[in-house]
Amino acid sequence: MTPAKRPPDLPERRANRPLREVLDEFLDHTRMLVRRAAEMSPAEREYAQQRLEWLTDEIWRVATERASAP
């Protein structure tokens, strides 16, 4: 299957390296949670949830930072 062609006026989606890095961190953390959730203590689950919330806030900050820049 060949990838769809991107219109020439659209920027490359992966050009925002800081966003890609925090998204990768979010995905890694989520995958770890899927594997370990059943064996985690309540304290570990609480921390993992806080980490997910922090990562989503960071994703939002990085994603909107470039959009609001002059």
C-alpha positions in Angstrom: 0.0 0.0 0.0 1.5 3.3 -1.0 1.1 6.3 1.3 -1.3 9.1 0.3 0.4 12.1 -1.2 0.4 15.2 0.9 -0.7 18.4 -0.8 2.4 20.7 -1.3 1.0 23.5 0.9 0.8 21.3 4.0 3.8 21.2 6.3 5.4 17.8 7.2 3.6 16.4 10.2 6.7 15.2 11.9 8.5 18.5 11.7 7.7 19.3 15.3 10.4 17.2 17.0 9.5 18.2 20.6 5.9 17.1 20.0 7.0 13.8 18.5 9.2 13.1 21.5 6.5 13.8 24.1 4.0 11.8 22.0 6.5 8.9 21.9 6.9 9.1 25.7 3.1 9.1 26.2 2.7 6.0 24.0 5.6 4.2 25.8 4.0 5.0 29.2 0.5 3.9 27.9 1.9 0.6 26.6 3.6 0.0 29.9 0.3 0.6 31.7 -1.5 -1.9 29.5 1.1 -4.5 30.3 1.3 -3.9 34.0 -2.0 -2.4 35.2 -3.3 -5.7 36.8 -0.2 -6.1 38.9 0.3 -2.5 40.0 -0.4 -1.3 43.5 -3.0 1.5 44.0 -0.1 3.9 44.7 1.6 2.9 41.4 -1.7 3.3 39.5 -2.2 6.8 41.0 1.3 7.9 40.0 0.8 6.4 36.5 -2.4 8.4 36.2 -0.7 11.6 37.3 2.1 10.9 34.8 -0.5 10.5 32.0 -2.1 13.8 33.0 1.2 15.5 33.0 2.1 14.1 29.6 -1.2 15.2 28.1 -0.7 18.7 29.4 2.8 18.7 27.9 1.5 17.5 24.6 -1.1 20.3 24.5 1.6 22.9 25.5 4.0 21.8 22.8 1.3 21.4 20.2 -0.2 24.8 20.8 3.2 26.6 21.4 4.1 26.6 17.7 0.5 27.5 16.7 0.5 30.6 18.8 4.0 31.7 17.9 4.2 34.8 15.7 
